[in-house]
Amino acid sequence: MKHSDEKGDWSMGWYCVRAKPRMETVAAATLQTLKSVEVFLPRTVRPKKIKCSPIKPLFPGYFFARFDPIAHLRNVHFARGVSYVVRRKEIPVPVSPQVMLELRLISPDGILEIPDKPHRIGDKVKAIAGLFEGEQGDVTQLIPSRERIKVLFEILGRPTEVEIDENFLDFPSTHPMGTS
């Protein structure tokens, strides 16, 4: 993230930028190399998950850039990974400074921890690590004392109950955009 102390920066606005599919990080990194462009890509991570827990964009497909649209719109629009700057009638729509302030306050380092919803029997889960990585199943029993969960997976065409570390499972979350 670039921060500049030039007085002229206060006249620049924040704009929402649409990235090409799954290229938010690439687009944000490309824009950070441009002089006079500041980038903010808020992302989410789930607390207490395995080390390789994925960090995902808070707003999939979108991030924010602060720049002077008169001087830099073309450079931003044609940067690697960028699809377009959000516009209305061909005019870039500025994002309210209050919205940007709120986003920065809830995720000062750009990463917001999104906790899982309380675990319940019957939840649909996906294994994110271990022997069953990528498999989906249903929670059949909670074992809180050992931080383990029994999950019903379909293995070789038949339902099989497996006890697995809860940190190896991706549960429904409280993500503000409703994604898991």
C-alpha positions in Angstrom: 0.0 0.0 0.0 1.4 3.4 -1.0 1.0 6.4 1.1 2.0 9.8 -0.1 2.3 13.0 1.8 1.9 15.4 -1.1 -0.7 18.1 -0.6 -2.2 17.3 -4.0 -3.2 13.9 -2.8 -6.1 15.3 -0.9 -7.8 16.3 -4.1 -7.8 12.7 -5.4 -10.7 10.4 -4.8 -11.2 6.7 -4.1 -12.7 4.6 -6.8 -14.0 1.0 -7.0 -12.0 -1.0 -9.5 -13.3 -4.3 -11.1 -10.6 -6.9 -11.5 -10.6 -9.6 -14.1 -11.8 -13.0 -12.7 -9.6 -14.1 -9.7 -7.0 -11.4 -10.4 -7.7 -8.9 -7.6 -4.2 -9.4 -6.1 -2.5 -9.1 -9.5 -4.4 -5.9 -10.4 -3.8 -4.3 -7.0 -0.1 -5.1 -7.2 0.1 -3.7 -10.7 -1.6 -0.4 -9.7 0.7 -0.1 -6.7 3.6 0.3 -9.1 2.0 3.4 -10.6 3.1 6.7 -9.3 0.3 8.7 -7.6 -2.0 5.7 -7.2 -2.9 4.2 -3.8 -4.5 0.8 -3.5 -6.7 -0.8 -0.9 -7.6 -4.5 -1.3 -9.5 -5.6 1.8 -9.3 -9.3 2.4 -10.7 -11.9 4.8 -9.3 -14.8 6.6 -10.8 -17.2 9.1 -9.2 -17.3 12.5 -7.9 -20.5 14.1 -7.7 -22.4 10.8 -4.6 -24.3 9.5 -1.6 -22.2 8.4 -2.6 -22.5 4.8 -6.1 -21.0 5.4 -6.8 -18.9 2.3 -7.0 -15.2 2.4 -9.8 -14.1 0.1 -11.0 -10.7 -1.1 -13.7 -9.1 1.1 -15.5 -8.0 -2.1 -14.7 -10.8 -4.7 -13.7 -9.2 -8.0 -13.4 -5.6 -6.6 -10.9 -3.4 -4.8 -10.3 0.3 -4.3 -7.8 2.7 -5.8 -7.2 6.3 -4.9 -6.1 8.4 -7.9 -6.8 11.5 -10.0 -9.2 10.3 -12.7 -8.3 13.1 -15.0 -4.6 12.3 -15.0 -4.6 8.5 -14.3 -7.9 6.9 -15.4 -6.4 5.5 -18.6 -3.3 4.0 -16.8 -5.6 2.4 -14.2 -8.1 1.1 -16.7 -5.5 -0.6 -18.8 -3.3 -2.0 -16.0 -2.7 -5.7 -15.9 -5.5 -7.6 -14.2 -8.0 -4.6 -14.3 -11.3 -5.0 -16.1 -12.6 -1.5 -15.6 -13.2 1.4 -13.1 -16.8 1.4 -11.9 -18.5 4.2 -13.7 -22.0 5.8 -14.2 -22.6 7.3 -17.6 -18.9 7.0 -18.4 -17.9 9.0 -15.3 -16.0 7.2 -12.6 -18.1 7.0 -9.4 -16.1 8.1 -6.3 -16.4 6.0 -3.2 -17.3 8.1 -0.1 -14.3 8.9 2.1 -16.5 7.8 5.1 -16.9 4.3 3.5 -13.1 4.1 3.0 -12.5 5.2 6.6 -14.9 2.6 7.9 -13.2 -0.2 5.8 -9.8 0.9 7.1 -11.0 0.9 10.7 -12.4 -2.6 10.5 -9.3 -3.9 8.7 -6.3 -1.7 9.5 -3.8 -4.0 7.8 -6.2 -4.8 5.0 -7.2 -8.2 6.5 -10.5 -8.8 8.3 -11.0 -12.0 10.4 -14.4 -13.5 9.6 -15.3 -16.1 12.2 -17.2 -19.3 11.4 -20.9 -19.4 12.4 -21.4 -21.6 15.5 -21.0 -25.2 14.4 -24.2 -27.3 14.2 -25.1 -30.8 13.4 -26.3 -31.0 9.8 -23.9 -28.2 8.5 -22.5 -28.7 5.1 -18.7 -28.6 5.3 -15.7 -28.9 3.0 -12.3 -30.4 4.1 -9.5 -27.9 3.4 -6.6 -30.1 4.5 -5.7 -33.6 5.3 -6.7 -36.9 3.8 -10.1 -35.7 2.7 -9.1 -32.3 1.3 -11.6 -31.0 -1.2 -14.4 -33.5 -0.1 -17.8 -32.2 1.1 -19.8 -33.7 3.8 -22.4 -33.2 6.6 -21.6 -32.7 10.3 -23.0 -35.6 12.3 -21.5 -35.0 15.8 -19.5 -32.2 17.6 -16.7 -33.1 20.0 -15.8 -29.7 21.5 -13.4 -31.1 24.2 -11.1 -32.4 21.5 -11.8 -29.8 18.8 -12.9 -32.6 16.5 -16.0 -33.2 14.5 -17.6 -36.3 13.0 -18.5 -35.7 9.3 -20.4 -37.9 7.0 -18.4 -38.2 3.7 -19.3 -40.3 0.7 -16.3 -42.5 0.1 -16.3 -45.0 -2.7 -20.0 -44.5 -3.2 -21.1 -45.2 0.4 -21.7 -42.8 3.3 -18.8 -43.1 5.8 -18.5 -41.2 9.1 -15.1 -39.8 9.8 -13.7 -37.9 12.9 -11.7 -34.9 11.7 -9.9 -31.9 13.3 -12.3 -28.9 13.1 -9.4 -26.7 11.8 -9.3 -28.9 8.7 -12.9 -28.0 7.8 -14.4 -25.0 6.0 -17.7 -24.1 7.8 -20.3 -21.6 6.8 -19.0 -18.2 7.9 -20.4 -14.8 9.0 -18.8 -13.2 6.0 -20.7 -9.9 5.3 -21.1 -10.8 1.7 -22.7 -14.1 2.5 -19.9 -16.3 1.0 -18.6 -19.3 2.8 
